[in-house]
Amino acid sequence: MSVADKPAAADESLKIVEDATCTFCGCVCDDIDLTVKDGHITEAKRACVLGKSWFFNHEIDQRPSCLIAGQPASLEQGIERAARILAEAKYPAIYGLSDTTCEAQRIAVGIGDWIGGNVDTTTSVCHGPSGMAFQGVGEVTCSLGEVANRGDLIIFWGSNPAESHPRHFTKYSLMPKGMFVPRGRKDRTCVLVDVRKTKSAKAADIFLQIKPRRDFEALWVLRALAQDLALDAREVEDETGVPLATWQDLMDRMKRAKFGVLLFGMGLTMTRGKHLNSEALLALVRDMNAHTRFVAKPMRGHGNVTGADNVVSWRTGYPFGVNLSRGYPRFNPGEYTTADVLARGEADAALVIASDPMSNFSQGAREHLASIPYISLDPKDTPTTRAAAVAFTTATYGINVAGTVYRMDDVPIPLRPAFDSPHPSDFDVLSRIEKRIQELKNAVRV
Ligand code: SF4
């Protein structure tokens, strides 16, 4: 039993939740011991600085659980209004989903199916290019457990885990003593490839600073070296900013490695080339398997963005940017991704779950979203919730709500909530909206 209500120090108001899961970043650490006192988390053992901030700053939002046009309303009224907006829309967009449970994500995709809408997640504005590359090239991959037990050459490309995923080094990729790397860090070589010297460079044995926006060229240099092709040294250095001899040294290490790992971040996927960069990296890793065992994995950001990819994929066959208006799924990033749908002024209603597009979409997209009726579900008050036709204040996943999330390596992890919230979960609200939409559409799911 992992959740223990202990009468610690005979204080009845104290509760210890063992092995709770932090959903702040894609590491989804599930070994956090929380101390809860009077509805506040006062200690989060083993959490990093980001995780502590996530747990300690959690406050139950004092807004009503439902607002219609900014005015307090009952949940029933909110469900009815939301279901009617979505059921009557011609081109509704469903967006967000990376900061909620897989159970809620599953219902959201179901709603998209019932209303013939677009289903898109925040992947479309982070690792969307990787999602496209996976569809085109495939992914030779493994779990982080294998990285911890086997990885002897760890290459981070366009990623800064020291700041974005603080426990990645210690829990998975560099420090752990594993079955085939018994001396831990001493048995591993770490390489960092980036356009600037980040804090992660200190942890690396080798730092390669490439020219900005030349990731594609650099990866193709490695692909050529993997095939023992002759390259022009001056051209390689001009294009990549790194001497050919250094690339050759890296390739020699990659071929000698017993278990090589390439972990890539948004420094690769969101720079010039985008999905072509991810394709080049995935193809390089595929090539390397002619020499040794090599795997690739994206460094995912939001707590359950990997779950969003998985759930949307199991339900539609595609990870994000999916259109269901013809009764079957169509995948076309750029056409069906929400930022683009809104910027072109196409959607006539929206359902935004655990996301704040009003803060980070383009001005055109924000203006269009503000002009259409939309429903928001969020534990926090944000610019998106403030302009919503119906705003549901929901409980926070992981802290107040149980369920499942996926770690960045596609491993599902259960959540162990610390204390209850007076607000409903995303799953509860979405389930009720879906049921009401089914009634409005005069259809019964079997
Ligand atoms: S590494 Fe990420 S998941 Fe782990 S404790 Fe820190 S913020 Fe939370």
Boltz pocket constraint, residues with backbone or C-beta under 6 A from the ligand:
constraints:
  - pocket:
      binder: B
      contacts: [[A, 22], [A, 23], [A, 24], [A, 25], [A, 26], [A, 27], [A, 28], [A, 29], [A, 46], [A, 47], [A, 48], [A, 49], [A, 50], [A, 51], [A, 52], [A, 164], [A, 165], [A, 166], [A, 167], [A, 168]]
      max_distance: 6.0
